Amino acid sequence: MKNRVRRILLALVLCVAVSGAALADGVVLTPFGQSPDAMMVRVVLKKLGVDGRLDKLLEADGLQGEQVLITVVAGSSKGLGEAGIDKDAEIARMNSVVAAARQAGMKTLVMHIGGKGRRGTLTDLFIVEAVPMADKLLVVEGGDFDGLFTRLAQEADVEMIPAPSVRETSGPLEAILTEWGVLP
Amino acid sequence: MTRNLLSGICLLLSLTAAAAEFSPDVRPGAGVTEQRLLSDYFAPLADTAMDSEVFVLDSGVPGAVGLMIGGTHGNELAGQVAALLAVENVTAIRGKLVVIPYVNRSAMSMPDSRNAVTRHHRIESRSGERYLPYGDRRTDPADQGVPDPGRYTNPPGYTLENGAESRNLNRTYPGKADGTPTERLAWAVMQLVRAEAIDFALDMHEADTPERKPTGEADYRPGGNRRLAYTLVAHPRGLETAAFALLEMDADTGISMKLEESNSTYRGLSHIEIGDNSPAVSFLSESPNPGQDRWRDDPDVVSDTRYPLTHRAGLHLRLFKHLADAHGDATGKRLEMRGIPEYEELMAGPIGRFLN
């Protein structure tokens, strides 16, 4: 009888563990610059079977034991205005989130998916801050039309991975998340 | 005194002068199950230049109800033609499709004041010669009937510095039953959205192309504002649906579009107000129209080699399909259609092959 109860309890624990892992999926997303591009990445992740948690205003104490932080960089004056923050506050927020993520042993992936259309003074300001934060950098071609990402990645010694389109970030994302243990 | 009186009379005459009438040339296909008017949803529009035709494609099978809006701005041809392509080719097989090809008929009655684009564009359709009209951005002042204010405060209370924007339909949502004719038009659209229990709506627009006047310099300028084309604006409730649709759009057509979220502080636009004032999820799409580029001397809004009408109208039409699919995936309530021209088919020849 005791063994039977133990087996049932063990099965329950396993079930909780397995379903917990499936739900958490180990990725948290936040925009760097408050553009909606992070939602595009969330959808690419969903198609990979990864249910990334998107928190537009993620703070250092908002990390929930995830393995990977993905921040999608693109400046949006409208988005910053809606969030009620300015560019300095956004940079400070990301510095503190990335520091907390590092302390927690998480990996940080910086992405830029908007191509040339999502470059400009505000975005470039965030890019300069974001690249050195990255363990890896994933950039949709066109975004690096002037070599800014290439130069910053070289300076910060960060691996930069190009993708032809947002949709085609799927392959590199799968490889990165596999390497970092989120995907089997 | 006399001069003031004469000026007043002249102003009154100019405002009450009969506006040029615009009679839309829409040639419904077999999929259209009912033709209505906006005045069926808001009676005061009847017998005015603000009334417009509504085409219903009802499968008779329960499902989602989608709304396509063309002609919000008369000088944004591709949205109107995407709506024509739907009305003249599509059959709903689950759910219901509602299409308004020329929602601001008054704006269609005016010549383009932005770039003086030719008024009528000849194409060869399935039934022979046909002309696509090209109108203006705003309601005809004669139809508005009141002078433009110095500044315009719209129904949600947002103030625009340019009073002429009081005649811009896409600044007057959610409209006003007892407002100006343009505000009443927006009100009528909202009444339709509620009466037809619209689940999702796409308002189809055009913007400047991403190109600048060739100067021999690099065409990129940080902070430049030519960024609206190839954009899908989504109400916050539709953001994830929009993201799914854009990924499918890229896979289907190779067209990469930006996602933007409605700005909740900039009021009066369809994508925020339809979503905020009804259960419908609302979207607004933008294609690149050479006719919007002020630097072009003689823009070809039909056959431009880089931005042909087939590309632009195809963009809106395919995007609508992908929004319908993504909405169906998200909610389980589907709008399924057949007869939508494939993007590659559209791009393979003149647009008239798909118009009656």
Chai-1 contact restraints between the chains, C-beta under 6 A:
chainA,res_idxA,chainB,res_idxB,connection_type,confidence,min_distance_angstrom,max_distance_angstrom,comment,restraint_id
A,P36,B,L259,contact,1.0,0.0,6.0,A-B,restraint_1
A,P36,B,E261,contact,1.0,0.0,6.0,A-B,restraint_2
A,M39,B,L239,contact,1.0,0.0,6.0,A-B,restraint_3
A,M39,B,A243,contact,1.0,0.0,6.0,A-B,restraint_4
A,M40,B,A243,contact,1.0,0.0,6.0,A-B,restraint_5
A,M40,B,L259,contact,1.0,0.0,6.0,A-B,restraint_6
A,V43,B,A243,contact,1.0,0.0,6.0,A-B,restraint_7
A,V43,B,F244,contact,1.0,0.0,6.0,A-B,restraint_8
A,K78,B,N263,contact,1.0,0.0,6.0,A-B,restraint_9
A,G117,B,R227,contact,1.0,0.0,6.0,A-B,restraint_10
A,G117,B,K258,contact,1.0,0.0,6.0,A-B,restraint_11
A,G120,B,P222,contact,1.0,0.0,6.0,A-B,restraint_12
A,G120,B,G223,contact,1.0,0.0,6.0,A-B,restraint_13
A,T121,B,P222,contact,1.0,0.0,6.0,A-B,restraint_14
A,T121,B,G223,contact,1.0,0.0,6.0,A-B,restraint_15
A,S165,B,D250,contact,1.0,0.0,6.0,A-B,restraint_16
A,S165,B,S256,contact,1.0,0.0,6.0,A-B,restraint_17
A,R167,B,L247,contact,1.0,0.0,6.0,A-B,restraint_18
A,R167,B,D250,contact,1.0,0.0,6.0,A-B,restraint_19
A,R167,B,A251,contact,1.0,0.0,6.0,A-B,restraint_20
